Amino acid sequence: MTLSRTIAEELVRSIHKFSDRCALSDTQRQISYARLGQYVSDLNLRLHGHQVIGIFGAPGLAMSASAVACVIHGRPFVHLDPAMPQMVLHNILSELKVSLVITCEGLETGQLPRDCITIEAKALLAEAPAAHAPIFTEPVLPTDPIYLVATSGTTGRPKCIPVSQDAAFLSYEWRDTYTPYTPDTRVGIYVFAIWEMLRPLRKGASLWFPDAGTLFAPANLADFLIQNSVDEMLFTPSFYGTFLNALPADKATELPLSRVILNGEVVNDDLIAASLRKLPNAALWNLYSICETHDICISQLTSPTGDAPASVGIPMQHLRAVILDESEIPCPIGTSGQLYFEGPRMLGQGYVNRPEETRLRFREMTIEGREVRLYDTGDQAKQTEDGTLYIEGRIAHMLKLRGFSIQTRELTDTMRERLGFSSAAPWVAEVGERGQSLIFYFAADTAQAARNATKWGLEFGINRIPATLAAELREALPHYCIPSYLVQMDALPLHPVSGKADVRALPQITDTLRGGHSEDAVILAAARALACAPADIDPALSFHAQGGDSLMCVNLMLDLENTYGLPIDFDLAMNVPLHRIDQLLTQEADAASPVENFDRPGILLTGATGFLGGHVLAQAARGLPEDEIVYCLVRDKNRSARDRLDQVAKTFGVAHSRYVIVHGTLDAPYFGLARESYSELGQAVTKVVHCAAMVNLAIGRQEMLDWSARGMTTVLEFCRDAQADLRFTSSTAVFPDRGGPWPEGLTPVWEGCTGYGAAKIAAEDTIRASGISSAIVRLPSLYDLNTANQRDIYEIILAASFNAAHMPKGLAFPMVDVTAAAAFLLGDIATSEAPIYNLLPDQRITPQSPHTLETGDWLDAVELDAGIKKVISEFPDTMCADARFENAAARAAWKRISDKPFESISDSETLLTLRQKAYQGEPALTSKSDIVKARAASLAK
């Protein structure tokens, strides 16, 4: 599916329509739109055969012309900043497989690899104006990248962010309403050149590039703006503040600026007031944008906001703001929380070859009962009733000190009440033998420095925090938020490219005094297991995210159990953020587990907060007699058990009176309950529905088997003690994806069986040998017509296929309605013979498409997480899972449970209709009316 309108077409239209007007200008030359068209034409054949094009050089005329050429010819480009270290430049080229670089300035020896093909832009631009071949745009898909943004990161390995054609077009079109351009608009280009240079050229405006010596010298920049009658420019707030402070009043009156756009940092009242005072005729706009989502919202600032943060406006229609609290529950209107965005057309697929980074920032979450993909901005924000956003500062990349999170804005505001300074940069750094320390860097003018000296005895440069100031701060801040050092400076260093505070250029402290702190026990244990220094451990990440494998995790578990004196389950140690593990274990050690009343008859449900478990909870709450209840065994993990269960119940409309939480864990004796509570629960429960399972591709086979076995033993012991029957959710993964017919009976482990399948086979054997009245229900993938389970591999495959408009050839797989599976589990299916049910009909989900590709080509054409691609590559039968299953027992049981045909539990046509609409449509969710219409159409056929 190609785009009906593209940025490339708009650029070509400008080249033809405004051929005689100035397009680009720097301190050396100007070129018209006609000359720009000649350059675009000259590059046409030279770009063929290359996928991603590198453009090397500082923002300027040559770079802008080269970017225009790449966009028109359908070639994504990446800007290569000459200021980047050589290693970083080489890494970017390698990461993106760049084979052609357009050089816009001279190269130093070794800056680019020797085998890299180069084109000198300035040589082509120096050629005399001449007639050129007609310019045609190349067809592009909405998901094709228009360009990539590459950052050097802190390790030298680049983080490359693709921006899609669709997202860029929607962003440009949306912002035209707020900041329109005409052929008479003259735009000064700051360092955000990629986004800002293409936008005005679509409308025939001209771009004016100051060189670095002009841009970062306020007096020179003012002269440049005046001499060239520049009427719009974008700045970072930090740089704009520096520019205004250095701008004499008489020079300010000469500036022709009619529009100033601020972007990249939070805007404060001092800056708003200074801008309105010095440049009263320049409209001041506050733009909120992120590489991963492009532009988001914009608001005009007409006055200081008082104590409130400045508005950034209402998000564009293709993005929905989601603000979550620390428990990842949506915040009430007006309440601050962590800002996420949803919007399939605007959110990128993630970072190139960085699956772990992608997983951390582009998160699959369940919000108010919907499985959604959200981008974690790392910003703290709040939203008003009309949708207006207020950005309050950073949360992600907030400072971390010995496992504690420090909100820099909160710290800065508190320090401002006691110290005099104009700007500040809290930072955590290594200080000699003391280790990681919190340092407060700040810039103070002469008057402020004099007050600081009088009140606190502070000098210019490095100061240990005065004892009196530390004592005062302890009354307002947690102990870990009190700086160890104060560094008073004339001005904070600004990054030469971004214009933001350059924390890497802050002066180092070499104090060798030993600190008195002790590292967090979890951090120390993780460091020992990974054989690294505690300073190398990020408390915000899980053990697995930091390189821990299954064997290392065993060592971590033993270490933690020895330290805390509590049993540690593998999933928690491997996958929960380390700081959260400490919180959980400290809470469990220091406080008694919550105790609920288990005095009403009912059923016990494990996995209640999961995809299937939530539906079982909902159906049981509706179907059980009024005097019976659902006991839900839930362990505290990333969010409290109570919060997670209550959220699931709210999503499905289950009243609090219909369920009781059981705070416990599967792999601890008696579920980790006190014996009295365990006995009381056993007297109340008549049946157990065991839905909990570990499905984690990062977990080794043996670990998955061990975890499953521990949980199965605990559940069976409880069933025996309670004299309750068991309904166990097994999986069709106990058999190969092809072949059959596979029986409704026990099966041995087969060659090629996954760890997950082997764990289910072992559990089935254990249940059959126990003699407990039970039922084993083998399930394929499950779907919910209302909300896709975005963790399911076939939902992921469908999403990727519909988005790319290509289906893998021969795609076929079994899938069953989750509501049917829940009803079956709660039905009359358990006996002393422990029957096995293959709960899937004979038909398969077989998407039809005129555009099919072989699996290998399809993997190259679609955007998929690297881990998913690896699974499909290693288990190719996943794409053609057409195995046949005996299902006579399941059919007979279903007949006792429902009067609907057995085949109705898998409605392929309705599912595919709704998924195609959801994945190829707008961000808005599929409505219930759509579902009804799709079902009706299916039944009519």
Secondary structure, DSSP 8 states (H G I E B T S, - for coil): ---SS-HHHHHHHHHHHTTTSEEEE-SS-EEEHHHHHHHHHHHHHHHTT-SSEEEESSSSHHHHHHHHHHHHTT--EEEE-TTS-HHHHHHHHHHHT--EEEESS---TTSS-TT-EEEEHHHHHTS--------------TTSEEEEEEE-TTTS--EEEEEEHHHHHHHHHHHTTTS---TT-EEE--S-HHHHHHHHHTTT-EEE---HHHHTSHHHHHHHHHHTT--EEEE-HHHHHHHHHT--HHHHHH----EEEEESS---HHHHHHHHHH-TTSEEEEEEEETTTEEEEEEEE-S--TTS--EEE---TT-EEEEE-TTS-B--TT--EEEEEE-TTTS----TT-HHHHHHHEEEEEETTEEEEEEEEEEEEEE-TT--EEEEEE-TT-EEETTEEE-HHHHHHHHHTTS--SEEEEEEEEEGGGEEEEEEEEE--HHHHHHHHHHH---SEEEE--HHHHHHHHTTS-GGGS-SEEEEESS--B-TTT-SB-GGGS--------------HHHHHHHHHHTS-GGG--TTSBTGGGT--HHHHHHHHHHHHHHH-S---HHHHHHSBHHHHHHHHHHHHHS--------S-EEEEESTTSHHHHHHHHHHHHHS-TT-EEEEEE---SS-HHHHHHHHHHHHT--GGGEEEEE--TTSGGGG--HHHHHHHHHHEEEEEE------TTS-HHHHHHHHHHHHHHHHHHHHHHT-EEEEEEEGGGS-SSS--B-SS-----TT--HHHHHHHHHHHHHHHHT--EEEEEE-EEE-SSS--TTSHHHHHHHHHHHHT-EETT-BB-EEEHHHHHHHHTSS--BTT--EEE---S--B----S-EE-HHHHHHHS---HHHHHHHHH-GGGGB----B--HHHHHHHHHH-SS-GGGG--HHHHHHHHHHHHHS-SS---HHHHHHHHHHHHH-
